[in-house]
Each structure stands twice: as C-alpha cells, then as structure tokens.
C-alpha cells in the first residue's frame, strides 16, 4: 500500500485529514497530515518530513499531496523525491485525496494519474449542474 502525506499549511492539512475521517467514517492506514507551521526552519522541516516519509514507506512508495507549488515546504519536499518511489503532486483537494485513497493499492504511477484526474474533475462550475430552467433549488 502506498503511504500518503498531506503536506500543507497547518489548517489545510489537518482539515483535509478530518474531512477524510468524516467522509469515510474512519482514518485510513498510512495516511498522515503534515501541517506546516509558518515559523519552522526549512532544515528542521526537511528532517521531520524525511522521517515521516520513511515511516510510511513499506516498499510500495509514498505519495506527497501538497497545497501549493513553489512554497518553501514544497521546495523542501522536492529535495526528498525519488522518481517512481517518493512522488509529489500539488494542488491537493478533497476529491483528489478521496480518489487516491480508493486506488492506493495500484502502482504509484497509476495512483499519481488518479490524483491528477480526481483533483481536476472535482472542480466544477455548479451552475452547470444545479439549475433547471433557472430554478436555483432543483438539481439537474
């Protein structure tokens, strides 16, 4: 099973983990939130993240789902990547996370594709689905 790390600003990481608990009714194994504090030095962040990844890696790899590309914590994570073993996808959202959890027993490359598609397909313009003849209260 692929280990999963939610690497994001404090409230985002914890909030996504709590949302998974709510949606699924339990916390899946080998899934951790790694909430980033604004005042943590990058070298300390790197050591702690490395230890977290090592603890989740049981041979199938680890996927880091992170908030925003270019942030300091993402730059730190980029130094820990190993292609096809420790990978990183940014732009994490709840649809992406749920999709990954449903496919995490598949090969890492396939799980990455599921993360990308789940994240993108989870973004919709609601008026395209929620309006019938201009009535805002009916679903199509």
C-alpha positions, 0 to 999 in steps of 0.5 A: 500500500502506498503511504500518503502525506498531506503536506500543507499549511497547518489548517489545510492539512489537518482539515483535509485529514478530518474531512477524510475521517468524516467522509469515510467514517474512519482514518485510513492506514498510512495516511498522515497530515503534515501541517506546516507551521509558518515559523519552522526552519526549512532544515528542521522541516526537511528532517521531520518530513524525511522521517515521516516519509520513511515511516510510511514507506513499506516498499510500495512508495509514498505519495506527497499531496501538497497545497501549493507549488513553489512554497518553501515546504514544497521546495523542501519536499522536492529535495526528498523525491525519488522518481517512481518511489517518493512522488509529489503532486500539488494542488491537493483537494478533497476529491483528489485525496478521496480518489487516491485513497480508493486506488492506493493499492495500484502502482504509484504511477497509476495512483499519481494519474488518479490524483491528477484526474480526481483533483481536476474533475472535482472542480466544477462550475455548479451552475452547470449542474444545479439549475433547471430552467433557472430554478436555483433549488432543483438539481439537474 
